[in-house]
Amino acid sequence: MILDGPAASTATPASAPPVTGRAGTVAGRSSAVAGQISWSLLGILVASLAQWVVIVVLARYGNPAMVGQYALGLAVAAPVLLVASLALRTVQVTDARSRFGFVDYLRLRVLGMVVATVVIAIIAAFVGSGGAVVVVLVGIAKALDGIGDIYLGLFQRHGRMRSISLSMILNGVATVLAVTTLLLLTGSVAWAVLGSVAGSALGAVGYCLVAARPLRRSVDPAGDSASERGPGGRLVSLAALALPLGIASGLASFTINLPRYLVGHELGTAALGIFAAIGYVVLAANAIFAAVAQTMLPRMSNLYADGQVTALTRLVKRLVLATLAIGGLAVGAAAMLGRPALDLVYGAEYARHASVLTLLTVVAALSGAVFVVGTALSALHRFGNQFTASVATLLLTVLAAYLLIPRYGLDGAAWTVVLTVAGDGTLKALMLRRALKGRPWT
């Protein structure tokens, strides 16, 4: 959902009937927001479940080394793709005055994904023949997801959360079916990952191309001021605006994946597979937090644009406290039930590292608060602040990883991620506090 312009006419789904009167307006908006959040959560939950099933399938019908190769592919591809995607969906969602048109976002995203795929292929050449193909295929799958992400932004601007959810569900289900079938038939992780490419092509690109046709016919290709600059000028302007946030996203991803790089280098691919499988709790939590953040971003943007700083501050505090409270319960559950749960899902080889699960659940709990604060910074268009935070957090992670992982193994890797997220959240919270008081970060 995006509130497009002061009138916020797209705050409710296009099919929702208009309501009149103060009470009716509030009730209608509350119902619309609840429905949008429900669709958003449904899509992200199914997509997260599908990604987890892929990990389980690789662990149960393959081995930790296969999981490690897949995890390495994700770790290599993610930072490159995030930099190349320039966080355009966030810029698209917060573009309340329609400075740029959908076609501008799409062209720049496609260009970025092509460049990213080439870079990933070059990096894969240094991985080794066994893992290179997996890295490239993972990169292609995620690049297709990146193209579809711009269409999801279009749906969001028009309140079509159902379309977003259906795209994610189709992508997830198709990926699980294809990955499982190919792994069972071939016993090869490379062929299995090819199923992920097929799922992304169908759900992220194919479905969105069809579902977006009615919307694209009604979308102005660009605002009047942007049209004067021509397509090339608009792309340059858009890239310049989004570049700090794109680099920040890439640095953040590199920072989170740095422990994985060192685990694979110091402890081997099988250990990386175990760490990645257990660490899925963080990925699943982040996916849910991202869905909620995308839903709350337009509201935060409008509150700040309307000068309602106090209301925005209260909203951020409530969301942070809620995520920390839920996270605290999850940490307690992981501490008590982690070992039998890992044995049941993955097997005894994974259950021996139950302490890693507890620590990574702490990471998931802290990540919720960081997502809220980061979303608020994006709503304020403080993209440069996020870049600064990413650089500082990267330095902290490098130091912690090199001190802890060689000495404490997977537990050291988990502690590294805890320190990374805690440091990132603290710095962003300080930046947001200054920004809400109207003072620049210096």
Sequence and secondary structure as in RCSB ss.txt:
>XXXX:A:sequence
MILDGPAASTATPASAPPVTGRAGTVAGRSSAVAGQISWSLLGILVASLAQWVVIVVLARYGNPAMVGQYALGLA
VAAPVLLVASLALRTVQVTDARSRFGFVDYLRLRVLGMVVATVVIAIIAAFVGSGGAVVVVLVGIAKALDGIGDI
YLGLFQRHGRMRSISLSMILNGVATVLAVTTLLLLTGSVAWAVLGSVAGSALGAVGYCLVAARPLRRSVDPAGDS
ASERGPGGRLVSLAALALPLGIASGLASFTINLPRYLVGHELGTAALGIFAAIGYVVLAANAIFAAVAQTMLPRM
SNLYADGQVTALTRLVKRLVLATLAIGGLAVGAAAMLGRPALDLVYGAEYARHASVLTLLTVVAALSGAVFVVGT
ALSALHRFGNQFTASVATLLLTVLAAYLLIPRYGLDGAAWTVVLTVAGDGTLKALMLRRALKGRPWT
>XXXX:A:secstr
    STT TTSS TTS    SHHHHHHHHHHHHHHHHHHHHHHHHHHHHHHHHHHHHHHHHS HHHHHHHHHHHH
HHHHHHHHHHTTHHHHHHT TT  S HHHHHHHHHHHHHHHHHHHHHHHTTT HHHHHHHHHHHHHHHHHHHHHH
HHHHHHHTT HHHHHHHHHHHHHHHHHHHHHHHHHH  HHHHHHHHHHHHIIIIIIHHHHHTHHHHHHS SS HH
HHTTHHHHHHHHHHHHHHHHHHHHHHHHHHHHHHHHHHHHHH HHHHHHHHHHTHHHHHHHHHHHHHHHHHHHHH
HHHHHTT HHHHHHHHHHHHHHHHHHHHHHHHHHHHHHHHHHHHHT HHHHTTHHHHHHHHHHHHHHHHHHHHHH
HHHHTT HHHHHHHHHHHHHHHHHHHHHHHHHHHHHHHHHHHHHHHHHHHHHHHHHHHHHHTT    
